[in-house]
Amino acid sequence: RLARDILNSLEKRDSPLLSGLEYRIVEPRESVRNSLSDLTGLNGRLHPVASFAEASSECGIFLCNELLDAFPVRRFVVRDRQWRELNVGKEDEGGLRYVESDIDPEDPVISILPDGDFSEGYETELCPAVKDWVREASRLFQRGKWWIIDYGHESDDYFAASRNDGTLRCYQNHRATDNPFEAVGQTDITAHVNFTLLQKCAEEAGLRAKPLTDQHHFLTHAARPWLLGMEGQPPNAETAKQIRQFQTLTHPSLMGQQFKVAEFSNSIPNSIEGI
């Protein structure tokens, strides 16, 4: 749906970006790729691929919307002023539970565990997989931009003293819990993104970061010419619908502040610098 909206909007505006444009969706699941290949009405511009390597191009824009919050995380707890890992073990009755263990001194995760005087029992989670993922994503373009949109926090907020049970949340049938061992296999498990860690990994991979912003400011800036163009004109039905959709995405009490936008770049060609 996102691909269709973007491509149809560019065609409606007769955007210069359409010259040679391809929209490549990285989808490792073959069955999903096959279903995407059946999409029509996009003038052959949509190309599902299995890997980053197949999506690479000399120049491009990488758009990642609500992906990192679904990455697997490792959970940790403070005991006697030391970090210990929360692994998964079996209960005597056959269910699952957390089992604490020491952290191997050679484990690379130690380098990204936060320093500080955390209270006894303080819990948090880390996503070590983000480093390799960013490194691979950074190789997509010789010249390009990377937009990563998700809900999350910078480190100071992510590891705030008040956030003593972490950000891991579970959802089943629109009901939220913090117990990942309830309805195993039928529950969506998610955790907020640590944008400070994401930026550190991106810069280590050779990308340049812009200051983190929220969806409200990002989209309002991008839509400025459109908004200014409507000044003094009564909206028609289509424009009124678009304004309502825009307000849903940008309103501070809805999605505008909850979602953050991390933007990275390397060498940017003039044709996309103004986006």
Wavefront OBJ file of the C-alpha trace (Angstrom):
o trace
v 0.000 0.000 0.000
v 2.851 2.359 0.813
v 4.544 1.631 -2.508
v 1.298 2.178 -4.386
v 0.619 5.487 -2.609
v 4.129 6.802 -3.248
v 4.305 5.790 -6.900
v 0.774 6.931 -7.734
v 1.419 10.284 -6.040
v 4.648 10.827 -7.978
v 2.877 10.043 -11.239
v -0.026 12.339 -10.355
v 2.454 15.182 -9.755
v 4.484 14.265 -12.848
v 7.516 14.282 -10.573
v 10.986 14.470 -12.161
v 11.938 11.624 -9.811
v 9.990 9.262 -12.085
v 12.779 9.344 -14.655
v 14.314 5.889 -14.347
v 12.672 5.294 -10.943
v 12.282 1.773 -9.588
v 10.690 0.897 -6.223
v 12.445 -2.164 -4.820
v 10.891 -3.878 -1.812
v 13.319 -6.051 0.135
v 11.270 -9.088 1.171
v 13.101 -12.326 2.067
v 9.908 -14.446 2.076
v 9.349 -15.904 -1.390
v 5.585 -16.285 -0.962
v 5.213 -12.591 -0.112
v 7.471 -11.552 -3.001
v 5.291 -13.560 -5.370
v 2.142 -11.859 -4.109
v 3.746 -8.426 -4.537
v 4.733 -9.253 -8.086
v 1.048 -9.465 -8.979
v 0.449 -5.768 -8.225
v -0.796 -3.877 -11.227
v -1.201 -0.214 -12.030
v 2.338 0.739 -11.007
v 3.712 0.778 -14.567
v 6.234 -1.943 -13.891
v 8.113 0.189 -11.356
v 7.661 -2.172 -8.379
v 10.298 -4.881 -8.017
v 10.272 -7.210 -4.971
v 13.770 -8.539 -4.237
v 15.111 -11.022 -1.708
v 18.068 -9.101 -0.296
v 19.784 -5.743 0.076
v 22.316 -6.853 -2.527
v 19.552 -7.178 -5.125
v 18.166 -3.742 -4.157
v 21.436 -1.855 -4.518
v 21.792 1.043 -6.945
v 24.170 3.870 -7.696
v 21.650 6.407 -6.389
v 18.551 5.980 -4.266
v 16.418 6.580 -1.210
v 15.993 3.901 1.448
v 12.639 4.031 3.246
v 12.190 1.856 6.327
v 8.863 2.233 8.136
v 8.172 0.363 11.406
v 10.682 -2.422 10.871
v 13.282 -2.080 13.628
v 10.698 -2.313 16.428
v 10.109 -5.921 15.310
v 13.778 -6.931 15.525
v 14.622 -9.507 18.223
v 16.065 -8.069 21.418
v 18.042 -9.338 24.385
v 16.792 -8.457 27.865
v 18.916 -7.500 30.873
v 18.340 -6.829 34.563
v 20.412 -5.172 37.298
v 21.333 -7.376 40.276
v 23.728 -6.108 42.941
v 24.796 -3.230 40.637
v 25.710 -5.661 37.837
v 23.978 -6.417 34.556
v 22.661 -9.950 34.142
v 20.884 -11.396 31.110
v 17.290 -12.586 31.132
v 17.170 -15.783 29.083
v 14.219 -18.074 28.449
v 13.777 -21.269 30.424
v 11.104 -23.826 31.236
v 8.885 -23.901 34.279
v 8.274 -27.199 36.036
v 4.708 -27.150 34.709
v 6.001 -26.871 31.139
v 5.506 -23.148 30.602
v 8.200 -20.568 29.915
v 9.843 -18.050 32.208
v 12.858 -15.761 32.475
v 16.094 -17.308 33.758
v 18.919 -14.991 34.821
v 22.512 -15.666 33.840
v 25.908 -13.958 33.940
v 27.085 -12.215 30.779
v 30.143 -13.648 29.059
v 32.968 -11.064 29.450
v 33.764 -11.559 25.732
v 30.182 -10.890 24.634
v 30.111 -7.833 22.288
v 26.818 -6.744 23.866
v 28.802 -5.466 26.853
v 29.997 -2.527 24.753
v 26.440 -1.240 24.263
v 25.080 -1.854 27.767
v 24.439 1.518 29.427
v 26.608 2.841 32.239
v 24.949 4.357 35.270
v 23.631 3.810 38.751
v 20.496 1.833 37.962
v 18.155 0.638 40.681
v 17.982 -3.000 41.774
v 15.750 -4.945 39.379
v 15.958 -2.340 36.590
v 15.189 -4.047 33.275
v 15.928 -3.012 29.724
v 16.559 -4.526 26.323
v 19.125 -4.137 23.550
v 19.054 -4.986 19.861
v 22.591 -6.038 18.838
v 21.340 -7.078 15.374
v 20.914 -3.434 14.375
v 24.672 -3.039 13.813
v 24.973 -5.667 11.058
v 21.660 -4.581 9.550
v 22.763 -0.937 9.283
v 26.136 -1.943 7.865
v 24.407 -3.942 5.135
v 21.823 -1.219 4.447
v 24.557 1.431 4.204
v 25.984 -0.335 1.139
v 22.790 0.104 -0.872
v 23.786 3.338 -2.638
v 26.906 5.189 -3.645
v 24.826 8.355 -3.302
v 21.638 8.358 -1.323
v 19.454 8.990 1.682
v 18.224 6.648 4.372
v 14.931 7.379 6.170
v 14.176 5.137 9.144
v 10.780 5.797 10.745
v 9.721 4.132 13.977
v 8.733 4.705 17.573
v 11.546 4.906 20.093
v 13.830 7.132 22.146
v 17.346 8.483 22.309
v 19.540 6.835 24.942
v 18.960 9.352 27.751
v 15.242 8.690 27.525
v 15.512 5.022 26.592
v 17.466 4.260 29.770
v 15.698 6.795 32.001
v 15.420 5.747 35.646
v 11.640 5.836 35.388
v 11.661 3.316 32.516
v 12.589 0.508 34.883
v 10.785 -2.295 33.053
v 12.137 -1.487 29.581
v 10.056 -0.988 26.460
v 9.208 -4.583 25.524
v 5.473 -4.887 24.871
v 3.248 -7.683 23.642
v -0.029 -7.376 21.735
v -2.757 -9.928 21.106
v -6.239 -9.093 19.841
v -5.647 -5.384 20.538
v -4.736 -6.145 24.160
v -1.331 -5.026 25.475
v 0.716 -6.939 28.053
v 4.368 -7.130 29.081
v 4.420 -10.951 29.267
v 6.004 -12.559 26.170
v 5.245 -16.043 27.530
v 1.497 -15.581 27.261
v -0.109 -17.059 24.116
v 3.294 -17.926 22.644
v 3.206 -17.883 18.849
v 0.022 -15.835 18.761
v 1.375 -12.598 20.243
v 3.163 -9.724 18.536
v 6.289 -8.772 20.494
v 7.819 -5.351 19.982
v 10.365 -3.042 21.586
v 11.108 0.641 21.066
v 14.086 1.651 18.941
v 17.184 3.099 20.590
v 17.894 5.869 18.083
v 21.220 6.792 19.681
v 22.495 3.263 19.072
v 21.088 3.365 15.536
v 22.930 6.619 14.801
v 26.194 5.297 16.256
v 25.988 2.191 14.067
v 25.126 4.264 10.981
v 28.068 6.620 11.495
v 30.413 3.669 12.021
v 29.142 2.367 8.672
v 30.138 5.647 7.000
v 26.803 7.471 6.900
v 26.169 11.040 8.056
v 23.290 11.671 10.431
v 20.895 14.582 10.587
v 19.476 15.512 14.014
v 16.701 13.151 15.028
v 13.259 14.619 14.471
v 9.679 13.493 14.930
v 7.171 12.644 12.232
v 5.281 15.909 12.805
v 8.265 18.126 11.965
v 9.598 15.848 9.219
v 6.327 15.686 7.268
v 5.393 19.320 7.894
v 8.734 20.415 6.442
v 8.317 18.094 3.449
v 4.739 19.299 2.851
v 5.490 23.011 3.133
v 5.107 23.801 -0.610
v 1.827 21.841 -0.707
v 0.474 23.585 2.381
v 1.493 27.030 1.137
v -0.122 26.304 -2.215
v -3.501 25.870 -0.543
v -3.454 29.184 1.297
v -6.561 31.259 0.552
v -8.196 28.452 -1.467
v -11.299 26.597 -0.246
v -10.456 22.877 -0.191
v -12.373 20.543 -2.470
v -13.422 17.060 -1.320
v -10.153 15.412 -2.359
v -7.986 18.090 -0.758
v -10.037 17.961 2.455
v -9.482 14.190 2.597
v -5.735 14.648 2.132
v -5.632 17.294 4.875
v -7.388 14.935 7.317
v -4.900 12.184 6.502
v -2.010 14.594 6.916
v -3.328 15.744 10.310
v -3.558 12.129 11.503
v 0.097 11.569 10.612
v 1.353 14.832 12.099
v -0.884 15.682 15.069
v 1.282 15.696 18.239
v -1.291 13.736 20.259
v -1.679 11.072 17.558
v 1.303 9.908 15.487
v 3.211 13.164 15.096
v 5.386 12.899 18.221
v 5.196 9.156 18.857
v 7.073 8.325 15.662
v 10.631 9.505 15.080
v 12.509 9.907 11.799
v 16.216 9.127 11.614
v 17.775 10.487 8.426
v 21.192 9.507 7.095
v 23.079 10.238 3.898
v 26.360 9.836 2.084
v 27.019 11.725 -1.185
v 23.749 13.335 -2.221
v 23.076 14.212 -5.881
v 21.391 17.528 -6.595
v 18.289 15.790 -7.978
v 17.238 14.516 -4.529
v 18.892 17.022 -2.211
v 15.710 19.062 -1.881
v 13.509 16.159 -0.786
l 1 2 3 4 5 6 7 8 9 10 11 12 13 14 15 16 17 18 19 20 21 22 23 24 25 26 27 28 29 30 31 32 33 34 35 36 37 38 39 40 41 42 43 44 45 46 47 48 49 50 51 52 53 54 55 56 57 58 59 60 61 62 63 64 65 66 67 68 69 70 71 72 73 74 75 76 77 78 79 80 81 82 83 84 85 86 87 88 89 90 91 92 93 94 95 96 97 98 99 100 101 102 103 104 105 106 107 108 109 110 111 112 113 114 115 116 117 118 119 120 121 122 123 124 125 126 127 128 129 130 131 132 133 134 135 136 137 138 139 140 141 142 143 144 145 146 147 148 149 150 151 152 153 154 155 156 157 158 159 160 161 162 163 164 165 166 167 168 169 170 171 172 173 174 175 176 177 178 179 180 181 182 183 184 185 186 187 188 189 190 191 192 193 194 195 196 197 198 199 200 201 202 203 204 205 206 207 208 209 210 211 212 213 214 215 216 217 218 219 220 221 222 223 224 225 226 227 228 229 230 231 232 233 234 235 236 237 238 239 240 241 242 243 244 245 246 247 248 249 250 251 252 253 254 255 256 257 258 259 260 261 262 263 264 265 266 267 268 269 270 271 272 273 274 275
